[in-house]
Amino acid sequence: MSASAAHDHALAPNDLEAFWMPFTANRAFKKKPRMVTGAKDMHYLTADGRKVLDGAAGLWCCNAGHNRDPIVSAIQAQAGELDYAPAFQFGQPKAFALAARIAALAPGDLDHVFFANSGSEAVDSALKIALAYWNITGKGSKTRLIGRERGYHGVGFGGISVGGIVPNRKFFGSLLTGVDHLPHTYNREKQAFSRGEPEWGAHLADELERIIALHDASTIAAVIVEPMAGSTGVLPPPKGYLQRLREICDKHNILLIFDEVITGFGRLGFAFAAERYGVVPDMITFAKGVTSGTVPMGGVLVRKGIYDAFMQGPEHVIELFHGYTYSAHPLACAAGLATLDVYRDEGLFERARALEGAWADAMLGLKDLPGVLDIRTLGIVGAIDLAPAKDAPGKRAFEAMDRAFHEFDLMIRVTGDTIAVSPPLILTESDIGAIADRLGKVIRAVA
Ligand SMILES: Cc1ncc(COP(=O)(O)O)c(C=O)c1O
């Protein structure tokens, strides 16, 4: 395209062509866009003046709701005070303050924070820290990484290698070598319509023993799982499963990483799912809710022993050859500090815990609607499996998402034929009622 054509192109008001949208059916969107132009608290706003109830907290991230004044002001003030500072060899105070605040929310001795800019980068950082840790502690043969089927750990090569969502992997070559996967924990026959953590399935953690027997613990660096698998369609962990994984990793000297990009910052009623389950992993990856989605940020919480192991050798030498230009970006740090204040001052984690029962009742109340195969709930998360349309997997849920937005003023997420809902944690009982009511209408409309 010539420069002048590009200029004209950029000015064309309704041309949606240039933006290749991520994880989107581009052609369908561009024919009939689901466009938002503003947001406040529980709602997105559209150009034609509609208020769309946010049943998804954006992408599981706006836990404090939208355009909250204290967070907006903090970002605005920061932009005027210190726009950017390198985090390599230099610092700015809010990075240290935020790391300390996040560490204080984490259980056990998860005392150190490495900052990245997304969940994907957080995951790659955690996997690299695990490999480097064994390398520097004289156990360099421990290089294998164990993920889980149906796991989602972002889209970096590390994340898709340990992840277990087939379309996210199959187009992208041979991925990292030396990766194995635990089985996923879902069994509809045994678990359908269970509330919270299903009774059945803790024994699936013992599959880790089988994998260790196959490869030997001396070759395994780390196991990474989401405490609740989110993106695959919401799979709450079976009762006792995560505790069992911790025991097996301890027994064999393998690091355990919880990917809490979704479950962190109140989604399950606690700062981290690790606290809900009484399990201290060796690392926790986080993103999304740390800034309530306002400015990109991710990171890894690391146990003291791991951090300390790196703090050796001559003091002028870099201890970990890893980091991002935008690690601990000042705008993200300011947003993070203000977000954590909102969570604390409004008691949003406790609020999520208090509303969990009413939320589960509302979700499970949709059980008898036509075409509903299963409903799962945990914290302020719900998932509804719809019967797939004949010969067109994913089409029914896609239609549900589209019609929810255009006809019922509700934003939801879908994966395959599963609807996932995860509203901001500022929701009220009346919002729960409205979400359930609109979901019911959507499900009937696409049945
Ligand atoms: C558990 C988990 N890990 C990692 C990611 C990737 O995060 P991002 O999209 O910020 O790279 C996600 C995103 O949904 C996630 O749910």
The ligand as a MOL file (V3000), in Angstrom:
LIG
                    3D

  0  0  0     0  0            999 V3000
M  V30 BEGIN CTAB
M  V30 COUNTS 16 16 0 0 0
M  V30 BEGIN ATOM
M  V30 1 C -4.0020 -19.9100 33.3260 0
M  V30 2 C -3.5300 -18.9560 32.2830 0
M  V30 3 N -2.2230 -18.8230 32.0470 0
M  V30 4 C -1.7510 -17.9780 31.1380 0
M  V30 5 C -2.5930 -17.1880 30.4090 0
M  V30 6 C -2.0390 -16.2730 29.3630 0
M  V30 7 O -2.1890 -14.9560 29.7150 0
M  V30 8 P -1.9770 -13.8030 28.6180 0
M  V30 9 O -3.1310 -13.9130 27.6710 0
M  V30 10 O -1.9810 -12.5510 29.4460 0
M  V30 11 O -0.6690 -14.0500 27.9700 0
M  V30 12 C -3.9650 -17.2660 30.6250 0
M  V30 13 C -4.8990 -16.4250 29.8500 0
M  V30 14 O -6.0930 -16.6160 29.8690 0
M  V30 15 C -4.4520 -18.1930 31.5730 0
M  V30 16 O -5.7540 -18.3340 31.7910 0
M  V30 END ATOM
M  V30 BEGIN BOND
M  V30 1 1 1 2
M  V30 2 1 2 3
M  V30 3 2 2 15
M  V30 4 2 3 4
M  V30 5 1 4 5
M  V30 6 1 5 6
M  V30 7 2 5 12
M  V30 8 1 6 7
M  V30 9 1 7 8
M  V30 10 2 8 9
M  V30 11 1 8 10
M  V30 12 1 8 11
M  V30 13 1 12 13
M  V30 14 1 12 15
M  V30 15 2 13 14
M  V30 16 1 15 16
M  V30 END BOND
M  V30 END CTAB
M  END
